């Protein structure tokens, strides 16, 4: 079974980010590991987003507008509108589950 590792790289320039990815790949080779390109994504967090062209093994990484990282919804524009909707939906689901359990339980009045 392969372990899943999640990490976040922050860099101001696309070329510097590509260099960081290349160094990670070099370390992976030393430890006989490999990065799953299909599950690796990149996101540009700014007001004016531009697609980032990062490559691993001659494949471009997918650019995303939002991602769920450590139970937080991070968006490309760094606003919390989607995060609030996500939290409200989680609270509704938890409340509905509790409500169903409460209404279906038999109450002993004696």
C-alpha positions in Angstrom: 0.0 0.0 0.0 1.3 3.4 -1.0 1.2 6.3 1.5 -0.5 9.5 0.4 1.4 12.7 1.1 -0.2 16.1 0.9 1.8 19.3 0.9 1.6 22.9 -0.2 4.2 24.8 -2.1 4.1 28.6 -2.2 6.2 30.5 -4.6 5.9 33.9 -6.3 7.3 32.9 -9.7 6.3 30.0 -12.0 9.9 29.1 -12.8 10.8 28.9 -9.1 7.9 26.6 -8.4 8.9 24.4 -11.3 12.4 24.3 -9.7 11.0 23.2 -6.4 9.0 20.4 -8.0 12.1 19.2 -9.9 14.0 19.1 -6.6 11.2 17.1 -4.9 11.3 14.6 -7.9 15.1 14.3 -7.4 14.6 13.4 -3.7 11.8 11.0 -4.6 14.1 9.1 -6.9 16.6 8.7 -4.1 14.0 7.2 -1.8 12.3 5.1 -4.6 9.1 7.1 -4.5 7.0 8.7 -7.2 4.6 11.5 -7.5 1.1 10.7 -8.8 0.7 13.3 -11.7 -3.0 12.5 -12.1 -3.8 13.5 -8.5 -1.4 16.5 -8.3 -2.9 19.9 -9.0 -1.7 23.5 -9.0 -3.6 26.7 -8.2 -2.8 30.4 -8.7 -4.1 32.5 -5.8 -4.5 36.0 -7.1 -7.2 38.4 -8.3 -6.2 37.8 -11.9 -5.5 34.2 -12.4 -3.4 32.8 -15.1 -2.9 29.1 -15.9 0.4 27.8 -14.4 2.4 25.5 -16.7 4.1 23.1 -14.3 5.3 19.8 -15.8 6.1 16.4 -14.2 7.4 13.6 -16.5 6.4 15.6 -19.6 2.8 16.0 -18.4 1.2 19.3 -17.4 -0.4 19.5 -14.0 -4.1 20.4 -13.8 -4.9 23.9 -12.8 -7.8 24.2 -10.3 -10.0 27.1 -9.0 -10.5 25.5 -5.6 -9.3 22.6 -3.5 -10.1 21.0 -0.2 -6.9 21.1 1.9 -7.0 20.1 5.6 -10.8 20.5 5.8 -10.6 24.0 4.4 -11.9 25.1 1.1 -9.3 27.2 -0.6 -10.3 29.2 -3.6 -8.2 30.9 -6.3 -9.4 34.4 -5.3 -8.7 33.8 -1.6 -12.3 34.6 -0.6 -14.3 32.6 1.9 -17.7 32.5 0.1 -17.2 28.9 -1.0 -15.7 28.0 2.4 -18.8 29.3 4.2 -21.1 27.4 1.9 -19.1 24.2 2.5 -19.3 24.7 6.3 -23.0 25.4 6.2 -23.6 22.2 4.2 -21.6 20.2 6.6 -23.6 21.6 9.6 -26.9 20.9 7.8 -25.9 17.3 7.2 -24.9 16.8 10.8 -28.1 18.4 12.1 -30.2 16.3 9.8 -28.5 13.2 11.0 -29.1 14.1 14.6 -32.7 15.1 13.9 -33.4 11.8 12.2 -32.0 9.8 15.1 -34.0 11.9 17.6 -37.3 11.5 15.8 -37.0 7.8 15.2 -36.0 6.7 18.7 -38.6 5.2 20.9 -39.3 7.3 24.0 -40.0 5.5 27.2 -42.3 7.6 29.3 -42.6 5.3 32.3 
